[in-house]
Amino acid sequence: MSREIKTSVEGLRVGMFVSRLDRPWIGTPFELEGFSILDRADIQRLSQHCNYVYVDPLLGPSPEPGYWIGDEDLPPPPPQPKPSAASDEFLALRITQYDDTQSLEAEIDTASKVSQQLSNTYDGLVADLQQNRDIDLQQVRAGICDMVDSVLRNPSAMMWMVELKRTDDYSYSRALGSSVWCATFGRHLGLEPAAVNQLALGGLLLDIGKTRLPPELLTKRKPLSAKERHLVHRHVNLGVRLLALEGQKQPEQGVDMQVLQMIATHHERADGSGYPQGLSNEQIPIFGRIAGLVDSFDAITSLRPYVQGGPRSAHEAISELYSLRDSRFQAELVEQFIQAVGLYPTGSLVELSSGEVGAVVAVNGLRRLRPKLMMILDSNKQPYPEFHYLDLASESRDLRISRGLPPGAYGIDMHEFFL
């Protein structure tokens, strides 16, 4: 039985520990997944957003029984809409459930080797395409298989490698990032390993059509003109055509139709605002919807030549995607993606309420705003003489994450902090 007490907001008092709300945390102004009420202002804020909350009596005072709420005290829930075809398809994806079989520390060396091999393979693929040589997708598949195996053992290691690659070649780091996030998401969704491999392969090849665009267009640092944007949009059809032709020339090199559809639709959006066809909702295949979400997340957190202001933090990216649920992106997928990578994904930088800075090394599945950190800078933003770990979920001090930081914040080079 849960120890939490469901109580009306009117029954809250200073010192109580609010462990849950009557709605998702991310849609509210509250910073923590669970917090102690410090003053009347906290209660006032809760009253503006919630009808009731859950109080943990082991972490603070209990509410008076008169304010307790049973399910019979709640208004009847509104009629639930019939599940959409997209929801049915989404639920049908789950085939299995994966558990970590390796620790991050045990997997990181393998992940490093695998990511470097995949880097070399992708570089070779791009070079072959640019020189109009035959390509070797079998080698690419082998690299994807090794990467997916690592993700299935423990996704945090490859997620850490994605952060290390943020300062490397933009095209490669984006390809690797999209592929790893796709594999991580597929793992969370419970896809069978073969499907996770297909999803990861599609993630790696999403922008392969850009090898047919002028290089100076892809590295332009000024905003693109309307004509240039139209030209860049052509990379979708160029990529699909390129891979389809390779499959005709070398049948053993062909990619599955599901992967081709994924590439063809990764810039389509649920509200019909995407390109190249303006598809919407269930018109977009499920892998295309996943790819669009993942690609957007990775783009927001990457350094793009034509975007002013640099990359944004992973937490900002998550918040933006959440704000676009049920408009540009399918709500169920957005919520599942947040569960898959966390509000502060592994490898991302965060600043604590103390002013200290650390990198996330493990996400707490039950309290996603209380991850395990590797501490890098002290409260004066000076490097610690020796790195140490801090698990916010078990930390006795009153510490919280005050904000997520973009890659490279405070001059931090993640290559220096290889586990």
N, C-alpha and C positions, 0 to 999 in steps of 0.2 A: 504493500500500500504506500502511496506517495505521502511524504511528510509535509508537502506543501499545503497551505490553506488558501482556498479561493475566497477572496474578500472584496467587498465593494471599495471603491476609492475613498469613500467617506470614512472608512474605518482605518485608514492609514495614519501612522504616527512617525515622528522623527526617530530614526534608529532602526526601523524595520528594514529587512532585506527583501527586496522585490526580485524574485527568481524568474518569473515569467509574466508576460503581458497577455492581453486577450487578442493580440494581433502580432504579426512578425516584427521583430526588433528593427529590422533594416528600414522599415517604413516610418520610423519615429525619430525624434531628435536625440534619443538616449544613446549614449556611447557604449554602454556595457550590456552584455547578456547577463544581467543580474547586477544589482547595485544596492548599496545602503542609502536610505533616505537621509540626507544631511540636514535639510531645513524645509520650511513650509513651501518654499519655491519649488522644490522637487515634487511635492504633493500637488501643487497647483498645475505643474506641467503634466503630471500623470492624469489629472482630471480633464485636461484638454484633449487627451488622446485615447483614454481608456474608460470603459465602464467598470471593469473589474481587473484585478491582478492576482498573482499568486505570491504569497509570502512564505519564506522559509523560517520556521520558528527556531531552528537550531543556530541560525546566524544572526538573530536579532529578536526583539520583542514580538509576541504574538498579538494579532488583532483580537479585539473583544468578540466573543461568540455571536453577539447580536449583529455583527457585520459580516459574518461568514455567509457564503453563498453556496447553496446546493444547486444541482442542475435544475431542480424544480422551480427555483427562484428566477431562472433566466427566461427571457422572452423566447417563444418558440423560434427556431431557426428559420430563415427564409427558405422557400422551396429551392431545392438544388436543381440546376439545369441538367438536362441529360448530357452525359459525356459526349464530347465531340469526337469525330473520327480521329482527330489528332490525338486526343487523350487516350482513346482505345489503342492507337498505334504505339503511343508512348509507353503505356503500361505493358503492352505485349512484348516490348523489347527485352525485358528482364528475363534472362535465362539462368543466371547463376549469381552468386555473391562471392566477392573476393575478400580475403583477409591478408594483411601484410605477413609475408613469410620471411622477410629480412628486415633488419633495422636500417635506418638511414645510413648509419656509419658503415655497416657491412656492405651496403649496396653501392655506395658512392664511387668507389674505384671502378667497378664494372660500368656504372653509368657514364663515367668520364671517358672510358675507352670506347664505349658504344657510341656516344655522342660525337666523338672525334672521327670515328670511322664513318658515321653517317654524314658528317660534314664533308669529308673527303669524297664520299660517293656522290653527294648532291652537287658538289663543285664540279666533279667529272661529268655528271649528267648535263649540267648547264653548259659546260664547255663544249660537249659533243653537239648539243642542240645549236649553239651559236655558230659552230663550224659546219653545220649540216652533215654531221657524221651519224651513223647508226648508234642508237642508244642501248644501254644494257639495263633494262628495268628489272631483270632477275637479281642483279646485284643490289638494286635499290630495295627490292622486296626483302632480301636477306638482311639488310641493314634495319629495315622497319621491323622485321620479326625480332631481331635482337633488342631493339628499343622497347617494343611492346612487352617482351618477356621481362625486362627490367621494371617497367611500369606495373605489370601485374604482381611482381614481387613486392614492390614498394614504390608508389608513384613519386614520393617526395624527392628521391635522388635525381630523377630526370627533371623534375621541376626546378631543382637547384641548378642543374646544368643549363637550363633555359636562361636563368638569371645571369649566369656567367657569360653567356653568349650575347647578352644585350649590347655589349660594346664592340662586338665583332661585326663582320660584314652584314649589312642590313638585310639583304635578300636571304642570306642563309639563316640568320638568327630568326627571321620571321617564319621561314619555312619550318625550321626545327621547332619553334615555339608552337605554331599551329598544329603540327603533328603530335607533339607531346601533350598539348591540352586536349586534342581529340582523343588520344589514347587514354588519358586520365579520365575524361568524361565518359568514354565508352566503358571503362572499368567500373566506374561508379554506377552506371546504368545497368550493369550486369550483363552486358553483351557477351556472347561466346567469343573465345579468343580469335577465331577466324574473322569475325565481324569487327573486332577491335583492330585487327591488322588492316582490314579494308578501310576503316575510318581513319587510321593513322596514315596510310598511304595516300588517301585523298587529301588529308591535311598537308602533307609534304608537297603535293603537286598542285595545290590550289592556284598558285600564281605562276605556273610554269609557262603560261602563254606570254608572260612579260619578256621572255627571251626573244620574242619576235618584235619587240618594241624598241625604238631608239634608246640606247643607254642614257643619253643626255636628258631624255624626258623623265626617266626614273630617278635621276639624281638631282633634278632641278630643285633649287632651294627656295625659289619664289612660288607664290600661289599659282596653280595651273589655270590657264585660260579655259573658257568653255570648250573650245576646239580641242585643246590638249586633254581635258577630262574625258571627252568623247573618245579620243584615241586610246587613252588608258583603259576605258571600259571595254575596249575590244579584246583585252587580254583573256577574258572569259571564253569567248568563242574560239579565239586563237589556240588556247590551251586544249580545249576539247577536240578541235580539229587535228591538232598536232598529235595527240595521243591516239586518236582514232586511226590516223594514217599510219602511224608506227605499228599499230596492231594489224593493219592490212598487209604491210610489208613483211612484218615478222610476227606471225600469229602468237608465238610463245612470249612475245613482248607486250601483248595487248593487256589492257586493264579492264576490269569488270565494269559492266554497264552501270552498276550502282556507284562506282567511283567516278565515272564520267558524268553521271547526273549530279553528283555531289559538287564537282568542279563547276558544272554548268549553272548551278543554282545558288552558289555560296554568297552571291551579292543580291539575291532576291530577299524581300522582306515581307513579313506577315501582313502588313497593311497595304501591300502593293506598290510601295515606294521604291523598290529596288530595281535592278537591271540584270540582264538585258531584256527580259520579257515582261517585267511587271507582274510576276506571279504573286499570289497571296495565299496565306493560310495553308490548307491541305494540298493546294496545287504544288507546293514546294515539298519534295520528298524529304523524309525525316533526316537523312544524312546531310542534305542541303541546309536544313534548318539548324542542325548542330554545327555545321561548318560556318554558317553565317555568324552565329553567336560567338563561337570560339575565335574566328578570324577578327571580329570586332574587338573582343577583349585583348587579343595580342597586339592589335594595331594601336589601341589606346595607350598601352603600356610600353610601346616601342618608340625609339627615336626615328622619326620619319623626316626625310630631307625637306619636304614641302610644308611641314607643320611647324608654326612658330611656337616657341615656349617649351619645347622639349617633351619628353614622355611624361605621362601622369602616373600616379601611384596605382597599384593593383586595387586598393580599396576604392579609389575614385572610379576606376573602371567598373568595378562590381556595382557601385551605386548607380552609375549611369545606365548600365544594362538593366538594373532593377527598375529604374524609372521608365524604361522603354518596354517593359513586359506588357503583353496584351495590346501593343501597338506594332512596333517593328519586329518584336520577337515573341514567340509562344511562351506564355507565362509559366507553364509547367517546366519547360526546358530551362528557363532562366533560374527558377528556384532550385532545380536539380543541379545546375551548374554551380551555383553558390555553395550548395552542400558538398559538391565534388572537390572544389578547390579552396573553400574557406573564404571568409571575409578578408583575411590577410594570408594569401597563399605562401607556401614554402618558398623561401628565397627572397621574399619581399622585405623591404626595410620599413621599420616603424620607429616612431618616437614616443617615449613614455611620458606620463605626467610629471616624472621627475626630471625630464630633460635628457635622459639617457637614450641612446640609439642602439637598436639591435636588429638582427636579421632573423626572420621566422625559420625555424628548423623543423617544427612539427606542429600540426594543427590539432587542437583538442576537439574531438568529435562532438562532445556534449556541450562545451562552452567555447564556441568558435572565436570569441573575442578575447580568449585567454590562452594563446598559443605558447609553445616553448620557444625561447629566443636564444640566440648566441649574441651576447652583449659586445658591442664594438666601441662605442664612445661613451664617456662618462657625462655627467650633467653639464660640464663645461665644454662639451664637444671635443674633448681630448681623447685620443685612443687609449684604451686600457692596456697596461703592460702585457697582460695575458688575457686571452679570451676566456670567458666563462659562460655557463648556461644559466638561464633564468626561466623557470616554469611558472607562468603567471597563474595557472590554475591552482597551484599549491603555495604560491608566494604569500607570506604572512604580512608583508608591508602593504599599505594601501596604494597599490600601483595600478594604473590602467594605461591602455594605449590611447594617446591623445590624437594621433593622426598617422596615416600611412604616408610613406615618403616615396618619391619617384626614384628610379634607378640612378645611381651616381650622386645622390644627395650628400651634402657635406664633403664632397670629394671622395666618397667611399668607392673603392675599386673592389668588387666582389671577388676578383681573381686572387686577392691577398688573403681571402678567408676560406680557402678550400678546406673542407672538413678533413 
